[in-house]
Amino acid sequence: MSGRHTEEHIHTVEGTDPHLFVEVHEPAEGTDAGLRPVLLLHGFSSSTKLNWGDTGWISTLKSAGRRVITVDLPGHGQSSSPEDLDSYSPSRIRADLLQIVADAGARPVRAGDPTSGLDVIGYSLGSRLAWEFGATQPELVHRLVLGGPNKEDPLASFDLAAAQRYLADGTPIEDESTAGLLKMAQLLPSNDLFALLSLIEAIKGEPFDPAEAVPHMPMLLVAGDKDERAITMPELASIASHAGGMVEQLLVPGRNHSNAVTSRVFKDAAVAFLGV
């Protein structure tokens, strides 16, 4: 079966409709590998199109015979921008993702059945969400690939008040990380800046603590060797391995946080790691 099913996936979790934009991409014709689907989770201020479509990930996975599920996070891409803060919280997003993959046909891992379960690939913020999703859904997630991962969430230290002042009257932002993240968000005219600030506020309310809930399924951690944000990747690997997980690490030569996701080395490694 080939082609793509595109829909604005409307479902109710805990009483609200987040209107998340979901696409299900079928394997390229004649290539079906008979394996479980792959869920892709993009980064902050990005989208399915930018993170996974334009970079060749979707076509690569389809050519490898994989069925791919993609979703634009709240306030990103073609998803709507909910007014309630709860819709942006990591715990709420995980609940929405669980409903989405269930609707797309993913089912719990079953020994001896390679079509069962779900593989998850996340990048940057998507890696944080993938880590937590794997930790909270061990019966569903088969393997994880985390790109540009960080033991600490850069968004947790974002200066919301300074960003709001800057957007209101142009007051300069002193914190370099905050200024850089906001500048990145402003590069895309389609971004809803106030929705992205709501996401940051919600994330700050649920700080990332990877040691609190650790995925036990095999995982591949990948970062560019020039990615300063992923400098704590070995610590993240240590947390997972000490909890009994199988962890592999890959540094992509000459790549940073912005362009590691485009690397053919990254794609090939992920396809091979998930192809079991």
C-alpha positions as CSV (number, residue, x, y, z in Angstrom):
1,M,0.0,0.0,0.0
2,S,1.4,3.4,-0.8
3,G,0.5,7.0,-0.3
4,R,-0.3,9.3,2.6
5,H,-3.3,9.8,4.7
6,T,-3.5,13.4,5.9
7,E,-6.0,14.6,8.5
8,E,-6.6,17.1,11.2
9,H,-6.8,14.5,13.9
10,I,-9.5,15.7,16.4
11,H,-9.9,13.7,19.6
12,T,-10.8,14.3,23.1
13,V,-8.4,13.7,26.0
14,E,-9.3,14.9,29.4
15,G,-12.1,17.0,28.1
16,T,-10.7,19.2,25.3
17,D,-10.1,19.0,21.5
18,P,-6.5,20.0,20.7
19,H,-6.9,19.8,16.9
20,L,-3.5,18.2,16.3
21,F,-2.5,17.8,12.7
22,V,-1.6,14.1,12.0
23,E,-0.3,12.4,8.9
24,V,0.1,8.7,8.3
25,H,2.5,7.8,5.6
26,E,2.4,4.3,4.1
27,P,5.5,2.4,3.0
28,A,6.7,3.0,-0.6
29,E,4.9,0.5,-2.9
30,G,6.4,-2.9,-2.8
31,T,8.7,-2.2,0.1
32,D,6.6,-3.0,3.2
33,A,9.1,-4.4,5.8
34,G,6.3,-5.9,7.9
35,L,7.5,-3.9,10.9
36,R,5.8,-1.8,13.5
37,P,5.0,1.9,12.7
38,V,7.4,4.7,13.5
39,L,6.3,7.9,15.3
40,L,8.2,11.1,14.6
41,L,8.3,14.0,17.1
42,H,9.8,17.3,15.9
43,G,11.6,20.0,17.9
44,F,10.6,23.4,19.3
45,S,9.6,26.0,16.8
46,S,9.7,23.4,14.0
47,S,7.1,21.1,12.4
48,T,6.7,17.8,10.6
49,K,7.4,19.5,7.3
50,L,10.6,21.2,8.4
51,N,12.0,18.6,10.8
52,W,11.0,15.4,8.9
53,G,9.7,16.2,5.4
54,D,12.1,18.7,4.0
55,T,15.1,16.8,5.5
56,G,14.2,13.5,3.8
57,W,13.3,11.5,6.9
58,I,9.8,10.5,5.8
59,S,10.9,9.4,2.4
60,T,13.9,7.5,3.8
61,L,11.7,5.6,6.3
62,K,9.0,4.9,3.6
63,S,11.7,3.6,1.3
64,A,12.8,1.3,4.1
65,G,9.3,-0.1,4.2
66,R,8.2,1.6,7.3
67,R,4.8,3.1,8.1
68,V,5.3,6.6,9.5
69,I,3.0,8.6,11.9
70,T,3.7,12.3,12.2
71,V,2.1,15.0,14.3
72,D,2.6,18.8,14.6
73,L,2.8,19.7,18.3
74,P,0.4,22.2,19.7
75,G,1.0,25.7,18.3
76,H,3.3,24.3,15.6
77,G,2.9,23.7,11.9
78,Q,-0.6,22.9,10.9
79,S,-1.9,22.2,14.4
80,S,-4.1,24.8,16.1
81,S,-3.1,27.0,19.1
82,P,-5.3,26.1,22.0
83,E,-6.1,28.8,24.5
84,D,-5.8,26.5,27.6
85,L,-2.3,26.1,29.0
86,D,-2.9,22.5,29.9
87,S,-2.9,21.5,26.2
88,Y,0.8,22.4,26.0
89,S,2.0,20.5,29.0
90,P,4.3,17.5,28.3
91,S,2.0,15.1,30.2
92,R,-1.0,16.3,28.1
93,I,1.0,16.0,24.9
94,R,2.0,12.4,25.8
95,A,-1.7,11.6,26.5
96,D,-2.6,13.0,23.1
97,L,0.2,11.0,21.4
98,L,-1.0,7.8,23.0
99,Q,-4.5,8.4,21.6
100,I,-3.1,9.3,18.1
101,V,-0.9,6.2,17.8
102,A,-3.8,4.0,19.0
103,D,-6.1,5.6,16.4
104,A,-3.4,4.9,13.8
105,G,-3.4,1.2,14.7
106,A,-0.3,0.8,17.0
107,R,-0.8,-1.9,19.6
108,P,1.3,-3.3,22.5
109,V,4.6,-5.1,21.8
110,R,4.0,-8.9,21.5
111,A,6.9,-11.3,21.5
112,G,7.5,-12.8,18.1
113,D,5.3,-10.3,16.3
114,P,7.5,-7.7,14.5
115,T,4.4,-5.7,13.5
116,S,3.5,-5.0,17.1
117,G,4.6,-2.1,19.2
118,L,5.8,1.3,18.1
119,D,9.2,2.8,17.3
120,V,9.7,6.5,18.2
121,I,12.2,9.0,16.8
122,G,12.4,12.4,18.4
123,Y,14.6,15.5,17.8
124,S,15.5,18.1,20.4
125,L,12.3,18.8,22.3
126,G,10.9,15.8,20.5
127,S,13.6,13.7,22.2
128,R,12.5,14.8,25.6
129,L,8.9,13.9,24.8
130,A,10.1,10.5,23.3
131,W,12.1,9.7,26.4
132,E,9.1,10.4,28.7
133,F,6.7,8.6,26.3
134,G,8.9,5.5,26.3
135,A,9.3,5.6,30.1
136,T,5.5,5.8,30.6
137,Q,4.5,3.4,27.8
138,P,6.9,0.5,28.1
139,E,4.3,-2.0,26.8
140,L,3.9,-0.1,23.6
141,V,7.3,1.4,22.7
142,H,9.8,-1.0,21.1
143,R,12.8,1.2,20.5
144,L,13.8,4.9,20.7
145,V,16.0,7.1,18.6
146,L,16.8,10.4,20.3
147,G,18.4,13.2,18.2
148,G,20.0,16.2,19.8
149,P,19.2,15.0,23.3
150,N,19.9,16.9,26.5
151,K,19.8,15.8,30.1
152,E,18.4,19.2,30.9
153,D,15.6,21.0,28.9
154,P,17.0,24.3,27.5
155,L,13.4,25.6,27.6
156,A,13.3,25.3,31.4
157,S,15.6,28.3,31.8
158,F,13.8,30.4,29.2
159,D,13.1,33.9,30.5
160,L,9.4,34.2,29.8
161,A,9.1,37.7,31.2
162,A,12.0,39.1,29.2
163,A,10.6,37.5,26.0
164,Q,7.2,39.0,26.7
165,R,8.7,42.5,27.3
166,Y,10.7,42.2,24.0
167,L,7.6,41.3,22.0
168,A,5.6,44.1,23.7
169,D,8.0,47.0,23.4
170,G,11.4,45.8,22.1
171,T,13.2,45.7,25.4
172,P,16.5,43.8,24.8
173,I,16.8,40.3,26.2
174,E,19.9,39.8,28.3
175,D,19.9,36.1,28.5
176,E,21.6,34.7,25.4
177,S,19.8,31.4,25.4
178,T,16.4,33.1,25.6
179,A,17.2,35.5,22.9
180,G,18.5,32.8,20.6
181,L,15.4,30.6,21.1
182,L,13.0,33.5,20.5
183,K,15.0,34.6,17.4
184,M,14.7,31.0,16.1
185,A,10.9,31.1,16.7
186,Q,10.6,34.4,14.8
187,L,12.4,33.1,11.7
188,L,9.2,31.2,10.7
189,P,6.4,33.6,9.8
190,S,3.8,30.8,10.4
191,N,4.8,30.4,14.0
192,D,2.3,31.6,16.6
193,L,4.7,33.2,19.1
194,F,2.3,33.5,21.9
195,A,1.4,29.8,21.5
196,L,5.0,28.9,21.7
197,L,5.4,30.9,24.8
198,S,2.5,29.0,26.3
199,L,4.3,25.8,25.5
200,I,7.4,27.1,27.2
201,E,5.4,28.1,30.3
202,A,3.8,24.7,30.4
203,I,7.2,22.9,30.1
204,K,8.6,25.1,32.9
205,G,5.7,23.8,35.0
206,E,6.8,20.2,34.3
207,P,10.6,20.2,34.4
208,F,12.5,17.4,32.6
209,D,14.0,14.9,35.0
210,P,15.3,11.9,33.0
211,A,16.2,10.0,36.1
212,E,12.7,10.2,37.5
213,A,11.3,7.9,34.8
214,V,13.7,6.0,32.6
215,P,12.9,4.1,29.4
216,H,14.1,0.5,29.5
217,M,13.7,-0.3,25.8
218,P,16.8,-0.1,23.6
219,M,17.7,3.4,22.5
220,L,20.1,5.2,20.1
221,L,21.3,8.7,21.1
222,V,22.6,10.8,18.2
223,A,24.1,14.3,18.1
224,G,26.4,16.4,15.9
225,D,29.9,16.6,17.3
226,K,29.5,20.4,17.3
227,D,26.2,20.4,19.1
228,E,26.7,22.3,22.4
229,R,23.2,21.6,23.5
230,A,23.8,17.8,23.4
231,I,27.0,18.0,25.5
232,T,25.2,16.0,28.3
233,M,24.3,13.1,26.0
234,P,26.8,10.8,27.7
235,E,25.1,11.5,31.0
236,L,21.7,10.7,29.5
237,A,23.1,7.4,28.2
238,S,24.5,6.6,31.6
239,I,21.1,7.2,33.3
240,A,19.5,4.7,30.8
241,S,22.3,2.1,31.0
242,H,22.4,2.2,34.8
243,A,18.6,1.5,34.7
244,G,19.3,-1.6,32.7
245,G,18.6,-0.3,29.2
246,M,20.7,-1.0,26.1
247,V,22.1,2.3,24.8
248,E,24.1,3.2,21.7
249,Q,25.6,6.6,21.0
250,L,26.5,8.2,17.7
251,L,28.3,11.5,17.1
252,V,27.8,12.9,13.6
253,P,31.0,14.6,12.4
254,G,30.9,18.3,11.5
255,R,27.2,18.7,12.5
256,N,25.6,21.0,15.0
257,H,22.1,21.1,16.6
258,S,20.6,22.8,13.6
259,N,21.8,20.5,10.8
260,A,22.5,17.1,12.4
261,V,18.9,16.1,11.6
262,T,19.7,16.4,7.9
263,S,22.6,13.9,8.0
264,R,22.5,10.8,5.9
265,V,24.6,9.1,8.6
266,F,21.9,9.8,11.2
267,K,19.2,8.5,8.9
268,D,21.0,5.3,8.0
269,A,21.9,4.6,11.7
270,A,18.3,5.1,12.7
271,V,16.9,2.9,10.0
272,A,19.3,0.1,10.9
273,F,18.7,0.4,14.6
274,L,15.0,0.2,14.2
275,G,15.0,-2.5,11.5
276,V,14.7,-5.4,14.0
